[in-house]
Amino acid sequence: MLGDIWTVFWRDWIVLKRRLSRYILSRMITPMLYLVAFGWGLGRGMQTAQGNYLDFIVPGVIALNSMTISFNAVGTPMNMSRLYHKTLEEYLVAPIGAASIVIGKILSGVLRGLISSVVIILLAYAFGARFSVTAGFCLALVLNCAVFAALGLVAAMLMDSHEEMGNFNTYVLTPMSFLCATFFVPDHLPALLRHVIEILPLTHASYALRAAGQGGGAPWLSIGLMTSYVAAFICIGVWTMKKIRD
């Protein structure tokens, strides 16, 4: 099984390696705008319990960016290959288990999310942000990438058109991008909305990255919840892959 997972992952790595420099440059634009607008612009004179607003917002930007990159790195290509290019059939007819395909694809999304996150971390240090990249920070980041790479795969297998994938981004990812403790703590939101936000994975990614980045440990509740999301999405992904194969 490990060999099959590696085969699926290696195929995606070969594709990425051919355009790695362009990929890295393209991943610098959006986070740099966030850092300039919210860190240097809006946040220059703002203070939070963690210090200045730039230090507060960087973990949120990392959580947001790794979510978007990991989701799109798996979701869009898988949806296109299933519905239009029909290249998913190459995997389905190969002697590779459904779980190996799913895990291999998720790992490729995790890799892209981590590469993008490293770019943001380096940019944040260049902008003067102060935070620590600890073991807990890295664990929370990997789990966040895995959650949304797995969610991207599930969405790709369930959505029946490219338009539906776009709607999924609009109705699911976009609200999480702004509400899940990325740019502000959701303590002052209405109670019902706050309770919904507190069970979403991006909220706990933001909490864990922020806590670990300030020198503390990543909250085990957040780590456990993100791990549960990964396991659940993998199970759904394997089920949908087997259903299509059958």
VOGU-3710 file (C-alpha; in Angstrom, 3 decimals, decimal comma):
1> mlgdiwtvfw> 0,000/0,000/0,000  2,825/2,414/0,801  4,299/1,789/-2,633  0,956/2,570/-4,283  0,557/5,757/-2,245  4,068/6,812/-3,225  3,311/6,158/-6,904  0,250/8,426/-6,852  2,110/11,108/-4,900  5,210/10,909/-7,118
11> rdwivlkrrl> 3,177/11,428/-10,273  1,818/14,721/-8,898  5,261/15,762/-7,669  6,716/15,311/-11,158  4,016/17,606/-12,557  4,666/20,207/-9,847  8,448/20,050/-10,155  8,328/21,106/-13,803  6,775/24,452/-12,861  7,926/24,830/-9,262
21> sryilsrmit> 9,501/28,278/-9,642  6,359/29,737/-11,247  4,247/28,031/-8,604  6,244/29,615/-5,767  6,154/33,093/-7,338  2,396/32,919/-7,889  1,868/31,936/-4,234  3,598/35,108/-3,024  1,081/37,599/-4,396  -2,048/37,133/-2,250
31> pmlylvafgw> -0,297/36,701/1,130  1,900/39,711/0,394  -1,227/41,793/-0,217  -2,711/40,571/3,075  0,477/41,450/4,930  0,703/44,905/3,344  -3,000/45,757/3,744  -3,658/44,322/7,198  -0,186/44,221/8,702  1,416/47,444/7,535
41> glgrgmqtaq> -1,732/49,368/6,605  -4,727/48,709/8,823  -2,811/47,023/11,606  0,112/49,410/12,024  -1,467/51,185/14,978  -3,544/48,309/16,340  -2,664/46,237/19,374  -4,008/42,857/20,476  -3,483/40,640/23,497  -0,688/38,935/21,542
51> gnyldfivpg> 1,049/42,199/20,675  0,709/44,097/17,422  -1,850/43,120/14,826  0,753/41,848/12,355  1,855/39,168/14,849  -1,793/38,261/15,396  -2,777/38,050/11,748  0,156/36,039/10,350  -1,007/32,658/11,765  -4,496/33,387/10,427
61> vialnsmtis> -3,134/34,191/6,982  -1,090/30,982/7,038  -4,180/28,972/8,025  -6,295/30,668/5,350  -3,718/30,305/2,588  -2,885/26,662/3,363  -6,621/25,897/3,355  -7,158/27,478/-0,066  -4,053/26,036/-1,702  -4,519/22,504/-0,367
71> fnavgtpmnm> -8,199/22,428/-1,308  -7,689/23,745/-4,840  -4,580/21,633/-5,429  -6,684/18,485/-5,083  -10,273/19,536/-5,688  -10,047/21,314/-9,036  -7,758/18,814/-10,840  -9,683/15,812/-9,497  -13,021/17,300/-10,507  -11,727/18,124/-13,990
81> srlyhktlee> -10,122/14,707/-14,423  -13,302/12,925/-13,328  -15,791/14,908/-15,407  -13,949/16,246/-18,439  -10,496/14,804/-19,066  -11,458/11,314/-17,848  -7,905/10,770/-16,573  -9,244/9,531/-13,232  -10,089/6,334/-15,075  -6,350/5,662/-15,426
91> ylvapigaas> -6,146/5,348/-11,654  -9,342/3,338/-11,393  -8,229/0,667/-13,890  -4,746/0,427/-12,355  -4,034/-2,233/-9,706  -4,055/0,404/-6,962  -6,436/0,405/-4,007  -8,941/3,214/-3,521  -7,343/4,166/-0,197  -3,926/4,476/-1,861
101> ivigkilsgv> -5,317/6,829/-4,515  -7,070/8,969/-1,924  -4,109/9,213/0,464  -1,636/9,821/-2,363  -3,728/12,682/-3,720  -4,178/14,177/-0,246  -0,419/14,077/0,355  0,182/15,914/-2,908  -2,239/18,617/-1,732  -0,463/18,765/1,631
111> lrglissvvi> 2,875/19,280/-0,152  1,539/22,215/-2,136  -0,008/23,733/0,967  3,267/23,424/2,876  5,309/24,967/0,054  2,951/27,922/-0,046  3,062/28,224/3,750  6,863/28,313/3,793  6,704/31,212/1,333  4,327/33,094/3,654
121> illayafgar> 6,449/32,391/6,730  9,528/33,819/5,017  7,557/36,862/3,836  6,147/37,391/7,334  9,611/37,414/8,865  10,688/39,903/6,177  7,744/42,120/7,176  8,889/42,026/10,808  6,397/39,574/12,264  7,451/37,790/15,453
131> fsvtagfcla> 6,354/34,197/15,897  7,969/30,801/16,447  7,801/27,820/14,097  7,649/25,063/16,710  6,809/21,368/16,453  3,222/22,162/17,483  3,038/24,857/14,820  4,227/22,410/12,137  1,799/19,724/13,310  -1,154/22,124/13,170
141> lvlncavfaa> -0,094/23,320/9,712  0,234/19,794/8,294  -3,157/18,827/9,727  -4,807/21,918/8,273  -3,370/21,125/4,844  -4,523/17,520/5,175  -8,059/18,506/6,248  -8,656/20,703/3,233  -6,810/18,520/0,730  -9,096/15,690/1,846
151> lglvaamlmd> -12,148/17,972/1,700  -11,123/19,020/-1,812  -11,008/15,388/-2,889  -14,423/14,677/-1,369  -15,930/17,745/-3,047  -14,376/16,777/-6,390  -15,901/13,316/-6,178  -19,364/14,588/-5,228  -19,740/17,755/-7,312  -21,015/17,062/-10,834
161> sheemgnfnt> -19,764/20,163/-12,618  -17,068/22,806/-12,469  -19,788/25,328/-11,597  -20,780/23,297/-8,551  -17,155/23,287/-7,407  -17,166/27,077/-7,708  -20,354/27,260/-5,670  -18,782/25,039/-3,004  -15,924/27,527/-2,718  -18,388/30,415/-2,466
171> yvltpmsflc> -20,689/28,886/0,132  -18,169/26,944/2,247  -14,588/28,181/1,901  -15,212/31,918/1,513  -17,219/32,306/4,764  -14,611/30,264/6,642  -11,868/32,449/5,195  -13,176/35,534/6,969  -15,001/34,192/10,036  -12,805/31,376/11,395
181> atffvpdhlp> -10,481/33,447/13,614  -8,224/34,367/10,707  -8,534/38,153/10,922  -10,272/38,550/14,283  -11,318/36,516/17,309  -15,000/35,526/16,871  -15,898/36,210/20,523  -18,227/39,108/19,726  -20,235/37,397/17,002  -23,842/36,288/17,718
191> allrhvieil> -23,915/33,188/19,905  -25,429/30,822/17,337  -22,966/31,850/14,640  -20,091/31,622/17,109  -21,032/28,058/18,074  -21,071/27,039/14,403  -17,708/28,667/13,809  -16,201/26,895/16,813  -16,701/23,454/15,227  -15,161/24,351/11,862
201> plthasyalr> -11,631/23,067/11,174  -10,152/26,386/10,015  -11,071/27,972/13,358  -9,039/25,382/15,209  -6,188/25,665/12,725  -6,071/29,399/13,438  -6,213/28,814/17,192  -3,493/26,151/17,102  -1,133/28,089/14,820  -1,590/31,262/16,863
211> aagqgggapw> -0,998/29,513/20,200  2,035/27,581/18,965  3,434/30,610/17,148  3,411/32,595/20,397  5,564/29,977/22,099  2,840/27,874/23,687  1,742/24,404/22,752  -0,892/23,715/20,140  -4,239/23,055/21,914  -4,915/19,336/21,968
221> lsiglmtsyv> -8,625/19,929/21,422  -7,831/21,656/18,138  -5,331/18,969/17,123  -7,810/16,208/17,943  -10,656/17,893/16,077  -8,569/18,439/12,930  -7,358/14,834/13,076  -10,976/13,684/13,263  -11,850/15,763/10,213  -8,961/14,223/8,262
231> aaficigvwt> -10,032/10,692/9,167  -13,676/11,387/8,299  -12,868/12,946/4,925  -10,491/10,109/4,044  -13,218/7,560/4,795  -15,723/9,450/2,653  -13,159/9,811/-0,126  -12,388/6,082/-0,134  -16,105/5,273/-0,170  -16,779/7,564/-3,139
241> mkkird> -13,733/6,227/-5,007  -14,896/2,635/-4,541  -18,419/3,593/-5,609  -17,149/5,111/-8,868  -14,858/2,139/-9,504  -17,719/-0,305/-9,027
//
